Structures are given as structure tokens and as C-alpha cells.
């Protein structure tokens, strides 16, 4: 099979041949039926490892699994999994129980499908098996119910008026806070920092100048250092390193972009300091700047007649994940479990994992905080609807741009984002040439790995 086409590893083909199971290789493509795709997870504890098989339209629930097995199973350490894959010369974990000595649990709903698509060990390639053939491969595996169907997890995607009540309920259920408390008090979030409030006022002051914003940023040494670090990064094509905040504002940024960049950094810095975030802003800057830069460039690629404010669009990208900072603070005791749930469910959008475990999503928290701090309504809408490619409500351009930005980042280095129908619809709605956008993304370095699948949430 030296035709250049990817195939399942030879020993897997031999296994199927020995069992009399016909080999049917299927390329993995967007839009494939998730209920037919078998998701594989290898977990471990002090007693050993366990192989879990369930469909991709389900979420593996570690609490359910613990109740079922009486064990505290956790994701296999990455280095251990990689050693196992390297030993067998595999690119990913195959969904075939005979290939591992670990006991296997499978969700009984799998066998209700007429056929199943199983990971082959070769990334991007699936094996199509009849339900009967898959049952033969299961051998002595036990059936169990340890996964939650995604369609039973109710996401509030289009009713922001209900966010306040849902946040209060989630805080009350998880932290025991009284409904009588102000939400600010229950979350222990102080007012927006004074420096950020002053930048907000300058933003809408028709007489404000670059000199005004420069002096204000320089009054906060930490903020000034952050801004200079940003302007010296690859995100800004500056001719040499900025010598001062004023130099950065005049030569690199300009008033509009500079004001919004300073505002975003001040807002994020304010929240992290108030919430004692375990992840410093410095560590998050590359990913924040990547999103802000793509937002800015996509915005500039739009027809002038329908182009929104470039600086404000960049601000939406910069703060797109600020809800996660607040979520980490508000549900600190649940974060270790949330991290594990996200790790064992790489096929599931984070919104389902957060909703199922906490009763609220980071996008709702981030949008609420922006409104609570009297930040621009465009920013609150963009954060709230950044996962909805069909959103057409207030300030839709900013939300649509952010949705497209996030999906382009998630699919960076692949052809997936450009090929999907939802992506093509966003390009058309925003008036952006798809090939031009592709060239923009190709010139930007990857900032960080993205765990969410490169697809939007269902409408």
C-alpha cells in the first residue's frame, strides 16, 4: 500500500483479517455523524488502566464513572500515553479493545447503531464496522452507562436576559451563596479598576489625544509594561522596538487601536488581580494578542461601508476568554474536576462540559461582567455570542467576527475552517474574501493549542 494514501497500521489490518472482518477505511471529515463515531478514552488509577468507549455525541462523566466503578479514574498521563502509542507506532489511540490489556467499558447505546466509525490509529482515518463486527471486537468488555448525551444538556445560547438568574443559581448551588447576596458580592468582584475607568472615559471623549492616553497608561507601570510588550510582539508590524508608551501609541498603534488595547489590558489585569488568578496575564498574552490581531485584520478586510470599529473589534478578540478567568475564580473548588472533564472530552465543546458540571458557561459570565462594569455593549454581545455562527441580533458584526476568528484559530493549519458551510456563511455575511482571510491566517504564528473542536455550537 505505497500509494501515498493513509491507511490503518499493518498490525490492525492483520487483526481484522484474522477475525474475518472486512477492512473499510473512511476519511474523517466535518459533518460526519457523531452518534456513529466511537470516542476512546484511556483512564488510570493506582489499580491500573481502563479503556472506555462511547459515542462522540456523548460526554464522559467522571462522577458517574466513579459511582459505577468505585474508582477514582483519571486521564492517563500524556507521557505514558505517548510511550504506548510510540511503541506501537500509532498516531492516535485506536478504538479496538483487543489492542490493549486494559479492561474495557463501553456505553451500551453504541450497539444500537447499524454501523460504527472507530479510530484506526492513523489520525484522520476511521474504520467503518458493522454493529455485529464491533460487538465481536468487544470480547469480554462490559456495557455500562457512564456518558451523558449532549442533547440532554440544556445550553442557554440565545437568551442573555436569563444569564443573571442562571449565574446566581450556579453560584448558589456550587458555593452555597445566598440568593439575597448581590452577585458582585457572591463572586467577590470589586468595581472596575480606576485606571480602566479613566480609559473608558477617554475612549468616548472627542477631545482626547494620544498624549492623554499615553500619560494615563504611564501612570500605571504594570499596564505600561504590558502595552510595550504587546507592541513589540509579532502581532504588530512595528519598525523597531517602541522606546516609550507615547512612541508605541504614535508610531505603532494610533489613538483608536491604542486606546482599546490599553483598555483591554487594564480590564483583564483588573480582574486577575481582584480574583487572584493562578494564571498571570503574561502567560495568556500570546493567545489574547493572536485573537485581537485576527479580529483587527479581518475587520480591515471587510468592505468599508459595513466595517465596524477596528479598535473595538480588536478589544473583543483580546478579551474573548475573560469569562474563563471569572469562572476559575467563582468555582475554584470545582476547577480540578472541570480540567479533568475537559481533558477526557476533547471531542466536546467546553460549553457542554461547563454547563453539565457547573450549570453556567464562561461566555455568560464574561458577558455579564462586561455589562456590570459598564464596558461597551458591543463587547458584551461579542463575548456572549462568540460560538453562534448564526447570530444576527444586536452588534452581530462583532460577534460574527469573533466566531469566525475563533474557528479559524482552532482550525489553523488545516483546511477545515474554510470548507465548512457555517464558515462560508460567515465570510459571505461579513463581506470578507475567503482566500484573503486564508492568507492573513497563514502569515500569523500559532499562539497556543486550542482544545475545543473546530466547529460551532448547534443553533
Secondary structure, DSSP 4 states (H G I P E B T S, - for coil): --SS-----HHHHHHHHHTTPPP-EEE--TT--GGGEEEEEEEEETTEEEEEEEETTEEE-HHHHHHHHSS--EEPPHHHHHHHHHHTT-SS--S-GGG-SSEEEEEGGGGGSSEEEEE-SSTTEEEEEEHHHHHHHHTTPEEE--EEEGGGS----S-GGGHHHHHHHHHHHHH---TTS-HHHHHT--PPPHHHHHHHHHHT-TT--HHHHHHHHHTSHHHHHHHHHHHTSTTS--SS--SSHHHIIIIII-HHHHHHHHHHHHHHHHHHHHHT-SS-HHHHHHHHHHHHHHHHHHHHTS-GGG---HHHHHHHHHTTTHHHHHHHHHTGGGHHHHHHHHHH-TTS-HHHHHHHHHSS-HHHHHHHHHHHTT--HHHHHHHHTTT-TT--STTHHHHHHHHHHHHHHHTTTSSHHHHSHHHHHHHHHHT--HHHHHHHHHTSPP-S---S-SSPPP-
